[in-house]
Amino acid sequence: MSKQLRLVMAIIIMIGFVLNGIYILKISNTITGQVIGWSNIIFFPSFLVWTFIKYMTNKKVNHN
């Protein structure tokens, strides 16, 4: 599997976690549900930003 395809799959999974966090916030009225929802919304976008920065800074140049 190529790096670009793995990156796209990882981004889709992380967006799914963010949407899951939004869903949990909407259906939950407990403190635990609020913590889980907000942690999904805050934690996984930080991974998205980190992944994007790592991908952009680690591009290898072929000199063939």
Backbone as a chain_set.jsonl record, in Angstrom:
{"seq": "MSKQLRLVMAIIIMIGFVLNGIYILKISNTITGQVIGWSNIIFFPSFLVWTFIKYMTNKKVNHN", "coords": {"N": [[0.846, -1.166, 0.0], [0.585, 2.203, -0.849], [2.218, 5.22, 0.394], [0.671, 7.538, 0.197], [-1.933, 6.523, 0.014], [-2.199, 5.237, 2.484], [-2.015, 7.496, 4.104], [-4.348, 8.886, 3.374], [-6.282, 7.034, 4.211], [-5.789, 7.059, 6.974], [-6.468, 9.705, 7.59], [-9.199, 9.683, 6.974], [-10.126, 7.87, 8.903], [-9.505, 9.302, 11.237], [-11.152, 11.554, 10.908], [-13.554, 10.255, 11.133], [-13.453, 9.587, 13.878], [-13.643, 12.162, 14.963], [-16.203, 12.923, 14.097], [-17.596, 10.982, 15.486], [-17.108, 11.873, 18.087], [-18.57, 14.284, 18.043], [-21.12, 13.23, 17.711], [-21.358, 11.789, 20.12], [-21.336, 13.917, 21.933], [-23.771, 15.097, 21.287], [-25.691, 13.175, 22.006], [-25.209, 12.563, 24.64], [-25.651, 13.282, 28.085], [-24.123, 13.172, 30.292], [-21.258, 13.696, 32.434], [-19.078, 12.055, 31.84], [-19.634, 11.309, 29.187], [-19.438, 13.836, 27.988], [-16.723, 14.4, 28.396], [-15.51, 12.334, 26.917], [-16.522, 12.902, 24.355], [-15.508, 15.549, 23.862], [-12.776, 15.003, 24.053], [-12.367, 13.339, 21.852], [-12.913, 15.187, 19.839], [-10.924, 17.127, 20.204], [-8.436, 15.763, 20.457], [-7.983, 14.068, 18.169], [-8.008, 15.808, 15.831], [-5.613, 17.131, 16.362], [-3.805, 15.099, 15.861], [-4.272, 14.902, 13.106], [-3.199, 17.345, 12.187], [-0.529, 17.005, 13.012], [0.161, 14.744, 11.482], [-0.08, 15.761, 8.886], [1.912, 17.768, 8.909], [4.181, 16.186, 9.389], [4.127, 14.579, 7.084], [4.52, 16.508, 5.088], [7.058, 17.497, 5.706], [8.764, 15.32, 5.493], [9.191, 14.563, 2.864], [10.783, 12.745, 0.376], [13.359, 13.251, -1.962], [14.009, 12.102, -5.152], [16.947, 11.596, -6.902], [17.456, 10.549, -9.514]], "CA": [[0.0, 0.0, 0.0], [1.437, 3.381, -0.958], [2.166, 6.155, 1.52], [-0.453, 8.451, 0.023], [-3.163, 5.802, 0.327], [-2.235, 5.078, 3.938], [-2.301, 8.808, 4.674], [-5.768, 9.164, 3.15], [-7.052, 6.156, 5.098], [-5.633, 7.556, 8.346], [-7.253, 10.936, 7.712], [-10.616, 9.301, 7.001], [-10.398, 7.276, 10.217], [-9.49, 10.371, 12.239], [-12.376, 12.338, 10.728], [-14.605, 9.432, 11.734], [-13.407, 9.763, 15.332], [-14.156, 13.5, 15.273], [-17.659, 12.853, 13.943], [-18.071, 10.189, 16.616], [-17.105, 12.764, 19.245], [-19.714, 15.194, 17.907], [-22.315, 12.422, 17.976], [-21.403, 11.507, 21.562], [-21.735, 15.155, 22.606], [-25.189, 15.37, 21.05], [-26.595, 12.219, 22.655], [-24.851, 12.313, 26.033], [-25.865, 14.342, 29.063], [-23.302, 12.893, 31.468], [-19.903, 14.263, 32.428], [-18.212, 11.107, 31.135], [-19.906, 11.468, 27.763], [-18.886, 15.12, 27.558], [-15.258, 14.268, 28.358], [-15.165, 11.476, 25.776], [-16.822, 13.641, 23.131], [-14.543, 16.632, 23.656], [-11.433, 14.456, 23.819], [-12.332, 12.919, 20.448], [-12.896, 16.365, 18.973], [-9.667, 17.866, 20.368], [-7.254, 14.916, 20.343], [-7.737, 13.532, 16.834], [-7.534, 16.831, 14.891], [-4.188, 17.4, 16.589], [-3.109, 14.067, 15.09], [-4.36, 15.278, 11.698], [-2.218, 18.405, 11.946], [0.795, 16.413, 13.147], [0.38, 13.875, 10.326], [0.128, 16.61, 7.716], [3.232, 18.395, 9.03], [5.186, 15.132, 9.213], [4.114, 14.179, 5.677], [5.076, 17.576, 4.269], [8.479, 17.706, 5.986], [9.547, 14.111, 5.23], [9.178, 14.163, 1.459], [12.103, 12.371, -0.106], [13.589, 13.659, -3.34], [14.795, 11.13, -5.911], [17.885, 12.235, -7.821], [17.83, 9.539, -10.517]], "C": [[0.901, 1.242, 0.0], [1.253, 4.319, 0.231], [0.966, 7.085, 1.413], [-1.767, 7.779, 0.386], [-3.295, 5.577, 1.827], [-2.554, 6.396, 4.633], [-3.776, 9.147, 4.537], [-6.629, 8.302, 4.064], [-6.972, 6.629, 6.544], [-6.452, 8.816, 8.572], [-8.736, 10.621, 7.779], [-10.989, 8.708, 8.356], [-10.44, 8.357, 11.296], [-10.712, 11.272, 12.128], [-13.563, 11.57, 11.292], [-14.631, 9.548, 13.245], [-13.944, 11.128, 15.745], [-15.674, 13.514, 15.164], [-18.285, 12.031, 15.061], [-18.11, 11.035, 17.887], [-18.262, 13.745, 19.217], [-21.006, 14.457, 18.212], [-22.464, 12.139, 19.468], [-21.837, 12.752, 22.328], [-23.23, 15.419, 22.458], [-26.103, 14.432, 21.831], [-26.35, 12.072, 24.145], [-25.117, 13.533, 26.902], [-25.019, 14.142, 30.31], [-21.93, 13.552, 31.317], [-18.949, 13.354, 31.653], [-18.395, 11.218, 29.629], [-19.343, 12.764, 27.212], [-17.362, 15.045, 27.429], [-14.831, 13.44, 27.152], [-15.398, 12.213, 24.466], [-15.802, 14.729, 22.845], [-13.136, 16.103, 23.419], [-11.305, 13.941, 22.39], [-12.2, 14.121, 19.527], [-11.553, 17.09, 19.053], [-8.449, 17.007, 20.032], [-6.97, 14.5, 18.899], [-7.428, 14.595, 15.784], [-6.074, 17.217, 15.122], [-3.337, 16.342, 15.896], [-3.151, 14.374, 13.597], [-3.317, 16.335, 11.354], [-0.805, 17.84, 12.009], [1.129, 15.535, 11.937], [0.669, 14.692, 9.079], [1.515, 17.25, 7.755], [4.333, 17.367, 8.809], [5.269, 14.701, 7.751], [4.793, 15.242, 4.812], [6.578, 17.764, 4.509], [9.34, 16.491, 5.659], [9.48, 13.655, 3.782], [10.61, 13.88, 1.011], [12.205, 12.742, -1.578], [14.462, 12.606, -4.008], [15.667, 11.876, -6.912], [18.362, 11.226, -8.856], [18.004, 10.163, -11.862]], "O": [[1.864, 1.314, 0.763], [0.274, 4.229, 0.972], [0.318, 7.387, 2.415], [-2.628, 8.404, 1.005], [-4.387, 5.711, 2.381], [-3.275, 6.419, 5.63], [-4.389, 9.643, 5.483], [-7.605, 8.79, 4.632], [-7.972, 6.605, 7.262], [-7.064, 8.98, 9.627], [-9.461, 11.232, 8.565], [-12.052, 9.013, 8.895], [-11.308, 8.332, 12.168], [-11.252, 11.71, 13.144], [-14.476, 12.167, 11.863], [-15.706, 9.602, 13.842], [-14.626, 11.243, 16.764], [-16.358, 14.053, 16.034], [-19.379, 12.345, 15.531], [-19.048, 10.923, 18.676], [-18.873, 14.012, 20.251], [-21.886, 14.989, 18.888], [-23.561, 12.236, 20.017], [-22.623, 12.654, 23.271], [-23.878, 15.905, 23.386], [-27.176, 14.843, 22.272], [-27.189, 11.516, 24.853], [-24.844, 14.667, 26.507], [-25.182, 14.871, 31.288], [-21.51, 13.911, 30.217], [-18.107, 13.838, 30.896], [-17.418, 11.22, 28.88], [-18.826, 12.793, 26.095], [-16.786, 15.562, 26.472], [-13.893, 13.808, 26.445], [-14.563, 12.154, 23.564], [-15.287, 14.83, 21.731], [-12.377, 16.7, 22.655], [-10.249, 14.088, 21.775], [-11.459, 14.077, 18.545], [-11.092, 17.622, 18.043], [-7.521, 17.488, 19.381], [-5.825, 14.574, 18.454], [-6.631, 14.313, 14.889], [-5.376, 17.588, 14.179], [-2.257, 16.654, 15.394], [-2.172, 14.133, 12.892], [-2.63, 16.225, 10.338], [0.027, 18.154, 11.159], [2.249, 15.577, 11.428], [1.562, 14.353, 8.303], [2.215, 17.272, 6.743], [5.313, 17.646, 8.117], [6.364, 14.481, 7.233], [5.555, 14.91, 3.904], [7.297, 18.155, 3.589], [10.559, 16.631, 5.558], [9.692, 12.476, 3.499], [11.52, 14.676, 1.241], [11.256, 12.567, -2.342], [15.526, 12.258, -3.496], [15.17, 12.697, -7.683], [19.567, 11.071, -9.049], [18.319, 9.468, -12.828]]}, "num_chains": 1, "name": "protein.A"}
